[in-house]
Amino acid sequence: MPKELTLPGLLTYLEQVMAQFPDLRVGNNTQDDLRDAGLGAFAVFFTQSASFLARQSALKLHQGRCNAESVFGLQQVPSDNQIRNLLDPVSPTFLAAVYRQVFLALDVRARR
């Protein structure tokens, strides 16, 4: 559960949950990181911009650094296809606790 409902607190909690994701890949095709795929997917929803990751890849290429790294903590910016390939096999039930804890934290805040 996030200790506080801030972006850094939520990202830390998400990373803890994503560490439990099963990695169903076999063979040598494991260079892409599930953590980066999960944080990348979260970043797209957080920013509400479908082109966020593409823009971040371009920034990284031209400037050597991007917001996806500094704000969301990504090591490498994944492509949309990488995210789909890595996260589609993961059951949404792995994230149920995240949704519930965020909802409860928002509910507590609203009642104050």
Number of C-alpha atoms within 10 A of each C-alpha: 17 18 11 12 15 10 13 15 13 18 19 17 17 20 16 14 18 19 12 9 17 14 14 10 11 7 5 6 7 12 6 15 17 22 22 24 25 22 24 26 20 15 22 16 12 13 10 10 11 13 11 18 21 14 15 18 20 14 15 17 11 10 9 9 14 20 17 25 16 10 12 19 19 20 13 16 24 24 15 16 10 17 20 14 15 21 20 10 13 15 11 9 8 13 14 11 13 17 10 12 16 16 12 12 16 12 11 10 10 8 6 5
